């Protein structure tokens, strides 16, 4: 559980006068039995308020033809608190964050409508009513206080958490979330000044991502990730079958679902741990890493390889690479993957190569090389050709990520190209 910054640069005439880095720290929390009951009660009320605001927005649109703004939602919340005093159990800022979630759901809906009109293959998906809410967000520090080993939350109390690393920066928001396996986590978003990008002066490599060989580097290095074993997959299947044998709505079925969720999260944590270590090692070993800008959403449409591709978590890995690269003095560049596998890295000849063929043998110059290594060399050369004219400005843009936070755990369905993060992003403001 660490912090997760991403980077987004906004420049004005090539000069950055003020740099603000938004970062988030995630900690395991251990609320008491009474606090769990209070949190569950407040999440239930948050769900009811979300559905009421969504219904109010629909009615307002039918009457006026306009969307209900977040400001009007907050005004209506003050009225509904008088009519339904149970909503006073939640902190006022938590209630206002619910209206922000509804507003964000509408904003993403209209964005997807616009993308659909532009011809993009996206599901529009109108905002739906929620069956449950699994998180509460305090958007301002007047609703919480962070101490050494506990967080004091308004109308909840002091919650213990494992403070495994110090918080650097000015604390802005706090989100407490419950997972499907009934574990609790606290995410604290902060702002701090960031240092300008400085290269670590190490080597430059291209990186090809694959299934058989997870990472193939242009310096002939192969890195593997943790793969789900047949035993683990079978055990997950047994746990799923155990759920289906229980009567729907029964307490035993809920317990079986929690067991399955806990095992699934255990597997996910093993994979995440491996990806964190691999990405950390790479950004501290090289000053320049070029990788493919893969269309993973389209790739998983091939059902023969969909499960293997999803288990590889290429999107999560490249996102980790992006946000870790800058602080390590490394530039992470993504390039167009077109023909990188079919092109000879020695003479540039383009030829067809089957998926089962593990070695690339050039029909023109006779070069023989591992297909993934050959592809990684092409990726490196392509990135170096793109940025050779202005390395500094491109390296800064190279680590660009996505600002904003999905720490609340809501599904507002961002676009397929966006990297969904649980923590806040990084915003660099120019003046």
C-alpha positions as CSV (number, residue, x, y, z in Angstrom):
1,X,0.0,0.0,0.0
2,X,2.0,3.0,-1.2
3,X,1.5,6.3,-2.9
4,X,0.6,6.5,-6.5
5,X,1.4,9.7,-8.4
6,X,0.8,10.2,-12.1
7,X,2.0,13.1,-14.1
8,X,0.2,15.7,-16.3
9,X,2.0,18.8,-17.5
10,X,0.4,22.1,-18.5
11,X,3.0,24.4,-20.0
12,X,2.8,28.1,-21.0
13,X,5.4,29.3,-23.5
14,X,7.6,26.4,-22.6
15,X,8.1,27.5,-19.0
16,X,6.7,25.9,-15.8
17,X,6.6,28.4,-13.0
18,X,4.7,26.4,-10.4
19,X,4.7,22.7,-10.0
20,X,2.0,20.9,-7.9
21,X,2.1,17.2,-7.4
22,X,-1.0,15.5,-6.2
23,X,-0.3,12.1,-4.6
24,X,-2.3,9.6,-2.6
25,X,-1.3,7.2,0.2
26,X,-3.3,4.0,0.8
27,X,-3.3,2.4,4.3
28,X,-5.0,-0.7,5.7
29,X,-7.6,0.4,8.4
30,X,-9.0,-1.5,11.3
31,X,-12.3,0.1,12.5
32,X,-13.9,-1.4,15.6
33,X,-17.2,-3.4,15.5
34,X,-19.2,-0.3,16.4
35,X,-17.4,1.8,13.8
36,X,-18.1,-0.8,11.1
37,X,-21.8,-0.6,11.9
38,X,-21.7,3.2,11.7
39,X,-19.7,3.1,8.5
40,X,-22.1,0.6,6.9
41,X,-25.1,2.7,8.0
42,X,-23.6,5.8,6.5
43,X,-22.8,4.0,3.2
44,X,-26.4,2.8,3.1
45,X,-27.6,6.4,3.5
46,X,-25.1,7.6,0.9
47,X,-26.6,5.0,-1.5
48,X,-30.1,6.3,-0.8
49,X,-29.0,9.9,-1.3
50,X,-27.3,9.0,-4.6
51,X,-30.4,7.4,-5.9
52,X,-32.6,10.4,-4.7
53,X,-30.3,12.8,-6.5
54,X,-30.3,10.8,-9.6
55,X,-34.1,10.7,-9.6
56,X,-34.2,14.4,-8.9
57,X,-31.9,15.0,-11.9
58,X,-34.1,13.0,-14.2
59,X,-37.2,14.9,-13.1
60,X,-35.4,18.3,-13.5
61,X,-34.3,17.4,-17.0
62,X,-37.9,16.4,-18.0
63,X,-39.2,19.7,-16.7
64,X,-36.5,22.1,-17.9
65,X,-34.5,20.2,-20.5
66,X,-31.4,21.0,-18.5
67,X,-29.1,19.0,-16.3
68,X,-29.2,19.6,-12.6
69,X,-25.9,21.2,-11.5
70,X,-23.9,20.1,-8.6
71,X,-24.6,23.4,-6.9
72,X,-28.4,22.9,-7.2
73,X,-27.9,19.3,-5.9
74,X,-26.2,20.7,-2.8
75,X,-29.0,23.2,-2.2
76,X,-31.5,20.4,-2.5
77,X,-29.5,18.3,0.0
78,X,-30.0,21.0,2.7
79,X,-33.7,20.8,2.1
80,X,-33.9,17.0,2.2
81,X,-32.0,16.9,5.5
82,X,-34.9,18.8,7.1
83,X,-37.4,16.4,5.6
84,X,-35.3,13.2,6.4
85,X,-33.3,13.8,9.5
86,X,-31.4,10.5,9.2
87,X,-29.2,12.1,6.5
88,X,-27.8,14.4,9.3
89,X,-25.9,11.3,10.5
90,X,-23.4,12.0,7.7
91,X,-20.9,14.8,7.7
92,X,-22.0,17.7,5.4
93,X,-18.9,17.4,3.2
94,X,-19.6,13.7,2.7
95,X,-23.1,14.5,1.6
96,X,-21.8,17.0,-0.9
97,X,-19.3,14.5,-2.2
98,X,-22.3,12.3,-3.1
99,X,-23.7,15.1,-5.3
100,X,-20.2,15.3,-6.9
101,X,-20.4,11.6,-7.8
102,X,-23.8,12.0,-9.5
103,X,-22.4,15.1,-11.3
104,X,-19.4,13.1,-12.5
105,X,-21.6,10.2,-13.7
106,X,-23.6,12.7,-15.9
107,X,-20.4,14.3,-17.1
108,X,-18.9,11.0,-18.2
109,X,-22.2,10.1,-19.8
110,X,-22.3,13.2,-22.0
111,X,-18.6,12.7,-22.8
112,X,-19.4,9.1,-24.0
113,X,-22.3,10.4,-26.0
114,X,-20.0,12.9,-27.8
115,X,-17.4,10.1,-28.4
116,X,-20.2,7.9,-29.8
117,X,-21.2,10.7,-32.3
118,X,-17.6,10.9,-33.3
119,X,-17.7,7.3,-34.4
120,X,-15.9,5.7,-31.4
121,X,-16.9,2.2,-30.3
122,X,-18.0,3.0,-26.7
123,X,-21.1,2.1,-24.7
124,X,-23.0,5.3,-23.8
125,X,-24.6,3.9,-20.6
126,X,-26.9,6.3,-18.8
127,X,-26.2,6.7,-15.0
128,X,-27.9,3.9,-13.1
129,X,-29.2,3.6,-9.6
130,X,-26.8,2.1,-7.1
131,X,-27.5,-1.1,-5.1
132,X,-24.7,-0.2,-2.6
133,X,-22.0,2.3,-1.9
134,X,-18.6,1.0,-0.6
135,X,-16.8,4.2,0.3
136,X,-17.1,7.6,2.0
137,X,-15.1,10.6,1.0
138,X,-14.2,13.7,3.1
139,X,-13.2,16.3,0.5
140,X,-12.0,18.9,3.1
141,X,-9.8,18.6,6.1
142,X,-12.4,20.1,8.4
143,X,-14.1,16.6,8.5
144,X,-11.1,14.6,9.6
145,X,-7.8,14.7,11.3
146,X,-4.8,12.4,10.7
147,X,-2.6,11.4,13.6
148,X,0.3,8.9,13.9
149,X,-1.7,5.7,13.9
150,X,-5.3,6.7,13.7
151,X,-7.6,8.9,11.7
152,X,-10.3,11.0,13.5
153,X,-13.4,11.1,11.2
154,X,-16.3,13.3,12.0
155,X,-19.4,11.4,13.2
156,X,-17.5,8.1,13.1
157,X,-14.6,8.4,15.6
158,X,-11.0,7.5,15.7
159,X,-10.1,4.6,13.3
160,X,-6.8,2.8,13.6
161,X,-4.7,2.2,10.5
162,X,-1.3,0.8,9.6
163,X,0.9,3.8,9.0
164,X,3.6,2.0,7.1
165,X,5.0,5.1,5.5
166,X,5.1,8.8,6.3
167,X,2.9,11.3,4.5
168,X,4.7,14.0,2.6
169,X,2.8,17.1,1.6
170,X,-0.4,19.0,2.5
171,X,-3.3,16.7,3.2
172,X,-6.4,17.5,1.1
173,X,-8.9,14.6,1.1
174,X,-9.6,11.3,2.8
175,X,-11.6,8.3,1.6
176,X,-12.4,5.2,3.6
177,X,-13.4,2.2,1.6
178,X,-14.7,-1.4,2.2
179,X,-13.6,-4.1,-0.2
180,X,-15.8,-7.1,-1.2
181,X,-13.8,-9.3,1.3
182,X,-14.8,-6.9,4.1
183,X,-11.3,-5.3,4.4
184,X,-11.1,-1.6,5.1
185,X,-8.7,0.9,3.6
186,X,-8.0,4.6,4.0
187,X,-6.7,6.7,1.1
188,X,-5.3,10.1,1.8
189,X,-4.7,12.6,-1.0
190,X,-2.0,15.2,-0.6
191,X,-0.4,18.0,-2.5
192,X,3.3,18.8,-2.6
193,X,5.9,20.5,-4.7
194,X,7.7,18.4,-7.1
195,X,11.3,18.5,-8.4
196,X,11.9,19.2,-12.1
197,X,12.7,16.2,-14.2
198,X,16.3,15.1,-14.2
199,X,17.6,12.0,-16.1
200,X,19.4,9.4,-14.0
201,X,22.0,9.0,-16.8
202,X,21.5,5.2,-17.4
203,X,20.9,3.2,-20.5
204,X,18.0,3.4,-23.0
205,X,15.9,0.4,-23.9
206,X,12.8,-0.7,-25.8
207,X,10.3,-3.0,-24.1
208,X,8.0,-5.5,-25.7
209,X,5.1,-6.9,-23.6
210,X,4.0,-10.4,-24.1
211,X,2.3,-13.5,-22.6
212,X,5.0,-16.1,-22.9
213,X,7.7,-13.6,-22.1
214,X,6.2,-10.8,-20.1
215,X,8.9,-8.2,-20.7
216,X,11.5,-8.5,-23.4
217,X,14.1,-5.6,-23.5
218,X,16.2,-4.5,-26.4
219,X,19.4,-5.4,-24.4
220,X,18.4,-9.1,-24.6
221,X,17.0,-9.1,-21.1
222,X,13.8,-11.2,-20.4
223,X,11.6,-10.5,-17.3
224,X,8.8,-12.7,-16.2
225,X,5.7,-12.0,-14.0
226,X,3.8,-14.2,-11.6
227,X,1.4,-16.4,-13.4
228,X,-1.8,-17.9,-12.0
229,X,-1.3,-21.6,-11.5
230,X,-3.8,-24.3,-12.4
231,X,-4.2,-25.1,-8.7
232,X,-5.1,-21.5,-7.9
233,X,-7.6,-21.3,-10.8
234,X,-9.2,-24.6,-9.7
235,X,-9.5,-23.4,-6.1
236,X,-11.2,-20.2,-7.3
237,X,-13.6,-22.4,-9.3
238,X,-14.4,-24.5,-6.2
239,X,-15.2,-21.3,-4.2
240,X,-17.5,-20.1,-7.0
241,X,-19.3,-23.4,-7.0
242,X,-19.7,-23.2,-3.3
243,X,-21.5,-19.9,-3.7
244,X,-23.9,-21.3,-6.3
245,X,-24.9,-24.2,-4.0
246,X,-26.0,-21.8,-1.3
247,X,-29.6,-20.4,-1.2
248,X,-29.8,-16.9,-2.6
249,X,-30.1,-14.3,0.1
250,X,-28.9,-16.6,2.9
251,X,-26.2,-15.9,5.4
252,X,-24.2,-18.9,4.2
253,X,-24.2,-17.6,0.7
254,X,-22.9,-14.2,1.8
255,X,-20.1,-15.9,3.8
256,X,-19.2,-18.0,0.7
257,X,-19.1,-14.8,-1.4
258,X,-16.8,-13.2,1.1
259,X,-14.4,-16.2,1.0
260,X,-14.3,-16.1,-2.8
261,X,-13.7,-12.3,-2.8
262,X,-10.9,-12.7,-0.3
263,X,-9.2,-15.3,-2.4
264,X,-9.6,-13.2,-5.5
265,X,-8.1,-10.2,-3.8
266,X,-5.2,-12.4,-2.5
267,X,-4.4,-13.4,-6.1
268,X,-4.7,-9.8,-7.3
269,X,-2.3,-8.7,-4.5
270,X,0.3,-11.3,-5.6
271,X,0.1,-10.0,-9.2
272,X,0.2,-6.3,-8.0
273,X,3.3,-7.0,-5.8
274,X,5.1,-8.5,-8.8
275,X,4.3,-5.6,-11.1
276,X,5.3,-3.0,-8.5
277,X,8.7,-4.7,-8.0
278,X,9.3,-5.1,-11.8
279,X,8.3,-1.5,-12.7
280,X,10.4,-0.2,-9.8
281,X,13.4,-2.2,-10.9
282,X,13.1,-1.0,-14.6
283,X,12.7,2.7,-13.9
284,X,15.8,2.6,-11.6
285,X,17.8,0.6,-14.1
286,X,17.3,2.7,-17.2
287,X,16.9,6.4,-18.1
288,X,14.7,5.8,-21.1
289,X,12.1,3.1,-21.6
290,X,10.0,2.9,-24.8
291,X,7.0,0.6,-24.8
292,X,4.0,-0.1,-27.1
293,X,0.8,1.9,-26.8
294,X,-1.4,-1.3,-26.9
295,X,-5.1,-1.3,-27.6
296,X,-5.9,-3.8,-24.9
297,X,-9.6,-3.4,-25.2
298,X,-9.5,-4.6,-28.8
299,X,-7.0,-7.3,-28.1
300,X,-9.2,-9.1,-25.6
301,X,-11.9,-9.5,-28.2
302,X,-9.9,-12.5,-29.4
303,X,-11.4,-15.0,-27.0
304,X,-8.6,-17.4,-27.5
305,X,-6.1,-15.1,-25.7
306,X,-8.5,-12.9,-23.7
307,X,-8.0,-14.6,-20.3
308,X,-4.2,-14.6,-20.7
309,X,-4.1,-11.0,-21.7
310,X,-6.3,-9.9,-18.8
311,X,-4.1,-11.9,-16.3
312,X,-1.0,-10.1,-17.7
313,X,-2.3,-6.7,-16.5
314,X,-0.4,-4.8,-19.2
315,X,-2.5,-1.7,-18.6
316,X,-1.7,-1.6,-14.8
317,X,2.0,-2.3,-15.5
318,X,2.5,0.5,-18.0
319,X,0.6,2.9,-15.7
320,X,2.9,2.0,-12.8
321,X,5.8,2.5,-15.2
322,X,4.5,6.0,-16.1
323,X,4.0,7.3,-12.6
324,X,7.3,5.8,-11.2
325,X,9.5,6.9,-14.1
326,X,9.7,10.6,-13.5
327,X,10.7,10.5,-9.9
328,X,13.3,7.9,-10.7
329,X,14.9,10.1,-13.5
330,X,13.5,7.9,-16.3
331,X,11.5,8.8,-19.4
332,X,8.7,6.3,-20.3
333,X,7.7,6.8,-23.9
334,X,4.8,5.0,-25.6
335,X,5.0,4.4,-29.3
336,X,2.7,3.1,-32.1
337,X,3.1,-0.7,-32.0
338,X,2.2,-1.1,-35.7
339,X,4.6,-3.5,-37.6
340,X,7.1,-3.7,-34.7
341,X,6.9,-7.5,-34.7
342,X,6.9,-7.8,-38.4
343,X,9.9,-5.5,-39.1
344,X,13.5,-6.6,-39.2
345,X,15.5,-4.6,-36.6
346,X,18.6,-5.0,-38.8
347,X,17.6,-4.0,-42.3
348,X,14.0,-2.7,-41.9
349,X,12.4,-5.4,-44.0
350,X,8.7,-6.1,-43.3
351,X,7.4,-9.6,-43.5
352,X,4.6,-11.8,-42.0
353,X,5.3,-13.9,-38.9
354,X,2.9,-16.3,-37.3
355,X,2.1,-16.2,-33.6
356,X,3.6,-19.6,-33.0
357,X,6.9,-18.6,-34.5
358,X,9.2,-17.6,-31.6
359,X,12.2,-16.6,-33.7
360,X,12.3,-13.8,-36.3
361,X,14.3,-14.8,-39.4
362,X,14.7,-12.0,-41.9
363,X,14.0,-13.2,-45.5
364,X,16.2,-10.3,-46.8
365,X,19.3,-10.1,-44.7
366,X,19.1,-13.5,-42.9
367,X,19.2,-12.1,-39.3
368,X,17.9,-14.5,-36.7
369,X,16.7,-13.1,-33.3
370,X,14.0,-13.8,-30.7
371,X,10.8,-12.2,-32.0
372,X,10.2,-10.3,-28.8
373,X,13.8,-9.0,-28.6
374,X,13.5,-7.9,-32.3
375,X,10.3,-6.1,-31.6
376,X,11.8,-4.3,-28.5
377,X,14.7,-3.0,-30.7
378,X,12.2,-1.6,-33.2
379,X,10.2,0.0,-30.3
380,X,13.4,1.6,-28.9
381,X,14.5,2.9,-32.3
382,X,11.0,4.3,-33.2
383,X,10.9,6.2,-29.9
384,X,14.4,7.6,-30.3
385,X,13.6,8.8,-33.8
386,X,10.4,10.6,-32.5
387,X,12.1,12.4,-29.6
388,X,15.6,13.0,-31.1
389,X,14.8,16.6,-32.0
390,X,13.8,17.7,-28.5
391,X,14.4,15.2,-25.8
392,X,13.8,17.4,-22.8
393,X,10.3,18.6,-23.7
394,X,9.3,15.1,-24.9
395,X,10.6,13.4,-21.8
396,X,8.5,15.6,-19.7
397,X,5.4,14.8,-21.6
398,X,6.4,11.1,-21.7
399,X,5.3,10.4,-18.2
400,X,1.8,12.0,-18.7
401,X,-0.9,10.2,-16.8
402,X,-4.4,11.0,-15.8
403,X,-5.4,13.4,-13.1
404,X,-8.4,12.9,-10.8
405,X,-9.3,10.3,-8.3
406,X,-11.3,7.1,-8.4
407,X,-10.5,6.4,-4.8
408,X,-14.2,6.6,-4.0
409,X,-14.6,3.3,-5.8
410,X,-17.6,4.5,-7.9
411,X,-18.0,3.1,-11.4
412,X,-18.6,6.1,-13.6
413,X,-17.1,4.2,-16.5
414,X,-14.2,6.3,-17.8
415,X,-13.2,5.8,-21.4
416,X,-11.4,2.6,-22.3
417,X,-8.1,4.4,-23.0
418,X,-8.0,6.0,-19.5
419,X,-6.1,4.3,-16.8
420,X,-8.3,3.8,-13.8
421,X,-6.5,4.6,-10.6
422,X,-7.5,4.4,-7.0
423,X,-5.4,7.3,-6.0
424,X,-5.2,10.9,-7.0
425,X,-3.2,12.0,-10.1
426,X,-0.6,14.7,-10.6
427,X,-1.4,18.1,-12.0
428,X,1.4,20.5,-12.9
429,X,0.1,24.1,-13.1
430,X,1.8,26.7,-15.2
431,X,1.4,30.4,-14.6
